[in-house]
Amino acid sequence: MDAHPPNKISTGCKPVDALLGGGITKGSILLVFGERGSGKTTLAFQTILTAAASGRGSTFVYTEGRTPLDRLMGMAGGGWPQSSERMWMLEVKSFEEQEDLVERLDDQLPNRTGVLIIDSITARYREALGTGKENIPVNKALNREMALIKDHCIRKGLAALLTGEVSSPPFGKGVKPVAASILTYWSDTILRLEKLPEAARRAVLDKPPPPAEAIVWVSARGLGGKEGRP
């Protein structure tokens, strides 16, 4: 039985769920951002596997080449055959393909989809960026994508998890998401993952206030507490 609040979808990582007040809220967008290797895809995989284990259908959109299915299957372990029946995997090879997919979410997502994951929402966007005024239509397109995802979440009661890369502001002021103003506006919740020595990661809740954080560890099964257990 799902012990989480009925309006929440568990990520499968107890410390992260605690930061999120029980998990990802249905009808909302969770943005998870961090540098490469910080655990974004791991958390995304963990979320889709947890959803599948609880009987929910999920759609996973991967935008950075070939979906690392071996890694997902390894995390699923013996539960893969049953879990895979509740997952739909899509690959996006350009920003134009991403735009088209988001524009047609009502047609693209199976009716049983309860969780939508896009890993990452900004990889193809960064490829499409030019200089100066060339970026205006690209930024407008990303803004529209976020608005459509949010609308779909609200209408369908979906929980969306979007991952994003980081950009480094000048003068050593830390990191922020790529397309920060757009993503911050549309995301209901923002979680930042930071690499620490060895397998440790810092998960920081940047939105909504007040800020909160937890230390998690990466293992073959995903992100978890100090013992490596989800």
N, C-alpha and C positions, 0 to 999 in steps of 0.2 A: 504494500500500500504506500502511496506517495505521502510522506510525512510533511511535505512542504505546503505553505499556504496555497489555497486553490488558485490564486491569481499570479503565482510564481512558477517559473521553470528553473529547476536546479541546473547548475553548471557541472555538478558532480564533484566539485571541490568545496569542502565544508568551510574553510577559511574565507574563500571568495564569496560563497553564498551568504556568509555572515555579514560581510561588508555590504552586500546588496540587499540586506533585509530579508533574506530567504531565497534569493535567486533573481532571475530576470523577470521583470514584471510583464505580464501579457499586455499587448497593445502598445509596447514601448520599444525603443532602440537602446541597446547597450553598445557603446563604443569601447573596444579594448585596443589600446595602442602601446607601442614600445619598440625598442630597437630590435634588429634581427637577432633571433635566438633567445628572446626574452620569455617566450612561452605562449605567444598569441595563438598560433595554430594548434598547439597542444591543448589549450583551454577550449578552443573551438571544437576540436575533435571530441574532447571529453564531454562537452555539452550535448553534441549530437548523439553520442553513445548513451548518455544518461537519459536523454529524451526517448530514444529507441527502447531502452530497457523498461521504461515506464509506460510503453505502449503508444507513444506519440510519434507521428510522422514528421520528418525533418527534411528540408532541402538545403544542401550545401553547395554554394557557388564558389569555385576556386578560380582565381584570376592570375596566378603566377606560374603558369605552365601546366605540367601534368600533375593531377592530384596525387599526393603521396599515399596511395591506398595501402601499401605495405605497412606504413606506420600506423594508419587507422586500424587495420586488421590486427596488428600486434597489440594495440591498446585494447581492442575488443576481446582478444583471447578466444576462448571457447564459445563465447556468446556471439561471435561474428555472424554465423548463418542466420540466426533469428533476428539480430539487430539490422542486418543489411536489408531485410525485407521492408523496413520502415524508413529507409534513407533513399533520397534521390540526389545524385551527384551531377552537377553541371560544371562545365569549364568555359571560361571566357578568355578570348585571345586578343581582344582589342577594346579600347574605350567605347567604340561604336557598338560592339557586341554587347557590352555591359549596359549601355543606354537602351538598346533594343530589348534586352531581357527585362530591365526594370520597367520599361514602358508597358510591357505585356505580362506583368506579374499575375494578373487574373487568369491568364491562359497558361502561363509557364508552371505555376505551382500546383501540384496535385491537391485535391480537395482535403486530403488528410493532413496537410502540412500544418504543424503547430509551432514549429521553430524554423526561422530563416536565418542562415549564416552566410555571410559574404566575406571571404578571406582572400584578398583584402579589398576594401572599397576604394583605396587610393592608388594601388599599384598601376593600373592601366591609365588612371587619371594623370599620374606623373609623366607617363610616356607621352601623353597627348599635349602636355604643356609646351608652349613656345616662349616667346618673350613679349613683354609689353601688351599691346592691345590684342595680340593673338590669343591671349589667355581669357579674354572676356567671355567668348562663347563656351569655352571649356568649363570655366567656373559656373556659368549659368546652367550648363548641362548637369554638373555634379550636384548643384543646389536642387535642381528639379528631381534628380534621382533620389536624393534624401527625402524630399517632400513626398514623393510617390511611395517610397518604402514606409514612411511614417503613416501615411494615409492607409496603406494596405494593412499595416499592423493594427491600426485602430478599427478598421472595418471588419477584419477577419479575426481579431483577437490573437494575433501572432506575437511571439516574442522574437525580436531580431537581435542577433549578435553580429556586429560589423568589426572587423579588425582594420587597423591603419598603421602606417609607418610614422616615424618621427622626423621632425626637422629641428635643427639646432639654432635658436635665436642668437643674435650677436651679443657680445659682452658677457658671455658665460651665464645667461639667465635660465639655464636648464633646457628642457626639451618641451616641445608641444606637438600635437598631431599635424601631419601634412593637411593643408586646407582647414586649418584650425577654426576659422570663423564659421565656415559652413558646417563642419561636423559638430562643433560645439553647440551651435544653434539648434540643430535637429535632434541631437542625441539626448535622451532623457537622463541617461546615466553614463558616466565616463570612468573607466578603470585604466590606470597606467601600470604597466609591468616594467620593472627595472631589474637588470641583471646584477647579481651579487656574486661573491666568490663561490666557485664550484657549482653545485646544483641549486643554490638558494636564489629566490626571487622575492622582490618586494612588490606587493600589490597595493596600489594606492587609489583610493576613491577620490577622484577630483571633482565629481559632480554626482549628486547634489551635495551641498554642504550639510553638516560640517565635514571637513576632510577626515579620513580614517585610513588605516593601513594594516596590513598583515604580512607576515613572512611565510612563504610557501616554498616547497621543494619540488623539483622536477624529477620524476622517475619514469620508468617504462610504462607505467599505468596512467601517468598524467601529473597534474599538480595536486599537492596535498599538504598535510601537516608535516611536522618534523620527522615523523617516521616514514614519510613518503606515501602515506595512505590517503586516498582522496577523501 
